[in-house]
Amino acid sequence: MAKEYPLPVGLLITQFLAGAFFLVVGAWTLSPMVVDKVELSGRTEEVAGTLAEDPLSCSNGCRVRYEVDGQEVTGQLSVNANLKMRHEGDALDLVYDPVEPQRVALKGDLNLMAIALRAILPFLGIVFLFSALRRGQRLRKRQN
């Protein structure tokens, strides 16, 4: 049976803080990837558009502008759209509903490989947190 040596309290705190950091940063980067896509009717068209407002000030979704049949259309992306790293005036690849051109979504908004890669950070955070909590409980039991 292997002898288990207790870790210093400072190392447990560092492990706990690292786990919390990985969890928060991972959740922040992962959350825009898990989107509520706009339900568009059967046929969609692709178009290039621009972001009409700053994503940080969009509480009910961000407005985008694009051209359909020579007319400028203003649509609204959902609040959960992957826009956190964008700025007003940025070019976007969009998909719109030809029946209702103002209904729009980001093209390729849901990328499963990117979601899988970004899920690594929160997973590591959970592992670090769980490990630190378990070791902290064992250390507390030994001290009592």
C-alpha positions in Angstrom: 0.0 0.0 0.0 1.4 3.3 -1.1 1.9 5.9 1.6 0.1 9.2 0.8 1.7 12.4 1.8 -0.5 15.4 2.5 -0.1 18.4 0.2 0.5 21.8 1.8 -2.5 24.0 2.2 -1.0 26.6 -0.2 -0.8 24.0 -3.0 -4.4 23.0 -2.4 -5.5 26.6 -2.6 -3.5 27.1 -5.8 -5.1 24.0 -7.3 -8.6 25.2 -6.3 -8.0 28.6 -7.8 -6.6 27.1 -11.1 -9.6 24.9 -11.3 -12.0 27.8 -10.8 -10.1 29.9 -13.4 -10.2 27.1 -16.0 -13.9 26.6 -15.3 -14.8 30.3 -15.6 -12.7 30.9 -18.7 -13.8 27.7 -20.3 -17.5 28.4 -19.7 -17.0 32.0 -21.1 -15.4 30.7 -24.3 -17.8 27.8 -24.7 -21.1 29.6 -24.0 -21.3 31.5 -27.3 -20.8 28.3 -29.2 -23.9 26.7 -27.7 -26.4 28.8 -29.6 -30.1 29.0 -30.1 -30.1 29.0 -33.8 -32.8 30.9 -35.5 -35.3 28.5 -37.0 -35.4 29.4 -40.6 -38.0 28.0 -43.1 -36.7 25.3 -45.4 -34.7 27.3 -47.9 -32.0 29.7 -46.9 -29.7 32.1 -48.7 -26.1 33.1 -47.8 -25.1 36.7 -47.7 -22.3 38.9 -46.4 -23.3 41.5 -43.8 -22.0 43.9 -41.2 -22.5 44.1 -37.5 -24.6 47.3 -36.9 -23.9 47.7 -33.1 -21.5 46.8 -30.4 -22.1 43.2 -29.1 -21.5 44.3 -25.5 -24.5 46.6 -25.6 -26.9 44.1 -27.3 -29.4 42.9 -24.7 -32.1 41.6 -27.0 -29.9 40.5 -29.9 -27.6 42.4 -32.2 -28.7 44.1 -35.3 -26.9 43.3 -38.6 -27.2 44.9 -42.0 -27.0 43.1 -45.4 -28.2 43.5 -48.9 -31.0 41.4 -50.4 -32.0 42.0 -54.1 -30.4 45.5 -54.0 -32.2 46.5 -50.8 -30.5 47.0 -47.5 -32.1 44.8 -44.8 -31.7 45.0 -41.0 -31.9 41.7 -39.2 -31.4 40.7 -35.7 -29.1 37.9 -34.4 -30.1 36.0 -31.3 -28.6 37.1 -28.0 -26.6 33.8 -27.8 -25.0 34.3 -31.2 -21.2 33.9 -31.3 -20.4 37.6 -31.2 -18.4 38.2 -28.0 -15.1 38.8 -29.8 -16.6 41.0 -32.6 -17.0 44.7 -32.9 -19.4 47.1 -34.5 -18.8 47.2 -38.3 -17.2 43.8 -38.5 -18.1 41.7 -41.6 -20.2 38.6 -40.9 -21.2 35.5 -43.0 -24.9 35.2 -42.6 -27.8 33.0 -43.6 -31.3 34.5 -44.1 -34.8 33.3 -44.8 -35.8 34.4 -48.4 -39.5 34.5 -47.3 -38.7 36.8 -44.4 -35.3 38.4 -45.2 -35.0 40.0 -41.7 -34.8 36.6 -40.1 -31.1 35.8 -40.0 -28.5 33.6 -38.3 -24.7 33.4 -38.4 -23.5 30.9 -41.0 -21.8 28.0 -39.4 -22.7 29.2 -35.9 -22.5 25.7 -34.5 -19.2 24.0 -35.1 -18.9 20.7 -33.2 -15.1 20.5 -33.3 -14.7 24.0 -31.9 -17.2 23.1 -29.1 -15.3 19.9 -28.3 -12.0 21.8 -28.2 -13.4 24.6 -26.0 -15.0 22.1 -23.7 -11.5 20.9 -22.6 -11.0 24.0 -20.4 -14.1 23.6 -18.3 -13.5 19.9 -18.0 -10.0 20.5 -16.7 -11.4 23.1 -14.3 -13.9 20.6 -12.9 -11.1 18.0 -12.5 -8.9 20.5 -10.6 -11.7 21.6 -8.4 -12.9 18.1 -7.6 -9.3 17.0 -6.8 -8.6 20.0 -4.6 -11.8 19.5 -2.7 -11.2 15.8 -2.1 -7.6 16.4 -1.0 -8.8 19.2 1.3 -11.4 16.9 2.9 -8.7 14.2 3.5 -6.3 16.8 5.0 -9.1 18.1 7.3 -9.9 14.5 8.4 -6.3 13.9 9.3 -6.1 17.2 11.3 -9.1 16.2 13.4 
